[in-house]
Amino acid sequence: MILQSEASTAELHEVDGVRIYVVHNKGLERLLFDRNLVGAGFRSACLTSSRHFIRHFADECDVERTAELVILSKGLLYQLAEAVSQETGCNLPTNLIATSRVAVSGDSARVVITYSQLEAPADTLIIGDTVASGATIVESLSAYKEEHALKRLYVLSYAGGRVGALRIAEFCRSNSIACTFLYGLAIFGLGDNGFDLSFLHPDTIAREDYKERARAQFSGRAVSAVGWDFGCQAMAPSKYKHLCWIEASMWGLRGEKCFEVAEKPSDLNELSHEKPAYAGWLEEY
């Protein structure tokens, strides 16, 4: 692992026996400290951050014998094939899998596979995804292993939680898979709603200046650094703005600068997939 690359550092943390590299760079700071970042600017920040991730482990990963497992649809925003191409000149073969959350409760979630195209076998996989409970990645790995042998896994997460890392690591131990985690800026505690990944969660491991920055940004509220449906900032920006309105309302931050892009939804049914994140607030509202 390259701990210091161009304009990026990786710090090793051990949490309950699981080794997690926390990566720090300006691209990740842009992603995790600007809830108003949408569209092309968001995509650009994602690609920059992914390129930094790739640089950090390029010395130990044989990319010519590695494939990506894209968890649809938000995994597309990691743009890992392009990041690998730009950083190493190599092609990254791609497997596709789609999942759906059918239940979310606290630090657990029930996930089902709805689609898969696993036509690029490799015993080393790279996955780019937000890690909350870890259930999505575990279910995706289980499906992949039914068709192909797997010896090594790299999990790259712009925003990754402690609970999810422990769950994924346990699955990997049980299946003799070497696993490396690279997380952006922090190892997040997971909110009671099973969605929020906040610098201000009491279980979050992060530099103190990041916690202070988040405290100032959100007036001390434990707002998620990436929202409830990461990636819709570019893939479904209207949905993102509507979710931001609910977040701003829930945290008492409506009209504040941190949620300038927020727009009131005309129909909450369009946000039903994320309803567990705000169900408690909705009952009061």
N, C-alpha and C positions, 0 to 999 in steps of 0.2 A: 504494500500500500504506500502510495506517495503522499506523505502527510502535508507537504508544502508544494503546491504547483503555482502556476502563474495566477496571481491575484486571488488565490483560494487556499484555505487551510482545512485540514481534517483532524479533529481531536477524538481520541479513542476514549470511550466510556464503557464501563462494565456495570450492567444493571442485572442483578439477580443471576449472575453467571453468563449473561448474554452480552457479547461485545458489539457495540454500536459506534460507528464513526459519525460524529456530528460535523457537518461541513459548513464553513462560513465563507461567504463571498457577497459581493454587491448585488449579483443577480438574484440570489436567494433573499436578500434583504428587501429587494424591490418587490418580490412576490409576496412576502410574508408581512410586509408593513405598509401595503397600499391596497386597501380593500376597494378602492375606486379604479383599480387597473383592469381594463377590459379590452377586448378586441385584439388588434394586431400587436399592440404593446405588450399585452399579456402573453401572447404566443412567443414573442421575441424573448421575453424574460424567462420563459420556460426553456427555450432552446439554449440560451446562455447558461442557465443553471445545469441543464443536462450535460452540456459539454464539460463543465467543471467536474461533475460527478465522474464522467468517463476518464478524465485526466488522472483522477486520484487512484483508480485501480487498474489503469492500462498496463502497468508493469507486471501484474500477476494474472491477468485474464487473457487467454488465447482467443481473441475475438474471431479468428477464422474458424474456430470450432465451437462457437457460441451462437445462441439464438435468443431472440426476444420473445417473451410471452406478453402480448398486448391484451390487457383486460379492458374490454370495450365498455363504454366508449371513451371515458375520460383518460384512459391510458394513452390515447393518441396524442394528447397534449405534451407528453414527455418527449416526443419526437426523437426517440433513442436511435433509430436507424440513421437519421440525418446527423445526430451528434457523433455517433461512431464513425460515420463516413468522413465528417469534417476533421475529427481528431486523429484518426488512424489510417484513413484511406481504404478501410475495409468495408465490405457489405455485411449487414446484420440481418440474417434470415428472420422471418417473422411468423409467429404463430398467433392465432386470434382466439379469444374466448370471451363470451358475454355472460354476465352474471346478473342476478336480480336479488335484492334484499326483500325477503318476505316477512321479516320480523326484526325489530331492533329493540333491545332492552338493556340500558346501562352499558356495560362493557362487553356485551355479547350481541351477536346477530346471527340470523339464520339466512343462508344464501343458497340459491339454486343456480345451476348452470342452464342457460337457455340456448346457447349456440357455441360451437367450437369448430375451429379449422386448424388442426395440429399437424401440418404437413412439412414442418421443418425440424426434424428430430435433432437434438443436441443434448449432450449430458451436462452442459452448463447453460443456465438460463439467466437472463436479465429481466426483471420486472420493474417498471416504473409505475407507482400508484400511491395515492394517499393511504396511509395505514392508520385505521382507527382500532376496531376490535381485532383485525387480522383475519376475520372469517372469510373474506372474499379471496385473499391470496391462498389460504389453506385449501379452500374448495377448488380453486383453479389448479393448484399443484396436484391435488388428488386426481383430477380429471386428466392432467398431462401424464402423470405416472401410470395411468391405466394403459397408455399407448406407447410411452417411451421411457427409457431409463434416465434417471436424473441423479447426478453426483454432486453438483454445485449450483448454488443460487446466489445471485446478487439482487438485493432489494434496494431500489433507489426511491426515496420518498422526499418530496419537497416539504411535506408536513407529516411526520410519523409519530405514532403514539407508543408509549411504553407497553401498554397492555397488548397491543397488536404484535409488537416485536417478540414478546415472550411466547405468545401463542404460535407464531410462525416458527420460532426457534425450536419449540417443543415438537412440532410436526417434523421438522427437519432432523432433529435428533432421533426421533422414532423411526425415521426412514433412511438413516445413514447419509444424509445430505449435508455437505458443508455449506454454511450460510453466512453471508456478509451483508450487514446493513449499513447504508449511507443515508443519513437523515439531514434535512435542512435546518440549520440554526438551533435546533432543540430536540429533546426527547419529550414529547408532550404528554401531559396527563389527559385523560379522556373524560369529557363532561358527562354528567349523569344522563343526558339525553342520548348518549352514544354517538354524537356528531361533533361536538365542540372540541377543538384542539387549540387551547389558549396558552399563551405565555404566562398568564396569571393563575392557571390551575395550580393548586398546591403541590401536585406531583410532578410538575414540569421541571426538567433539568435544562437550564439555559444560562447563558451569561447574564449577570445582573443588569448590565446596561440594556439588554434586550427586554428584560422584564420591566425596567423603568420606562423604556420607550413605549411599550404596550400599555402600561398604566396611564401614561400621559395621553396616548392616542385615544383610548377608550374610557377615559375618566374613571379608571379603576375597575371597570367591568371586565369579566372574564370572557370576552368576545373571541370567537374562533379566528385564528390567524388567516384561514383560507375559506371560511364560509362552510355551508352545508352540502354543497354539490360541486366540489372542486372541478374546474375545467369548463363549467358552463359560462365562466367569464368570457370565453371566446366562442364556445360551441353553441351556447344558447344565452346570449347576453341579456335578453329581455327577462328570461327566467331568473337569471342572477340578480338583476335589479329588483325584481319582485321579492326574492328571498331576502335581499338586503333590507327591504322595507320592513319585513316581519322581524328580522334580527334587530334593526334599529328600534322598532316599537317594543320588542320584548325587553331590551336592555335600557330603555329610556333614553335613547340616543337619536331619536328622529329629528332630522334637520341639522345634525352635527356634521362637521367637515369629514369625519371618518367614514360617513355613509352618504356622500354627496350624490352618488349614482342611484340611490334608492328610489324606487317608483312603486306606488301603491298598486297592487294587483286588482284587476276587476273581478277575478274569480279564483278563489283559493283551490279549486279543484285541479288547476294546472300544476299545483305544487304538492299534490297528494303524496308523491313518492318521498318527500322530505317531512311529511306531517309529524312523524315521531319526534323530530327535532324541536317542534314548537307546540306540541299538543297541549302541554300544561298551560302555556300562555294563552292559547286559543280558548280554553275552557273559561279562563278569567275574563278574556276580552269579549 
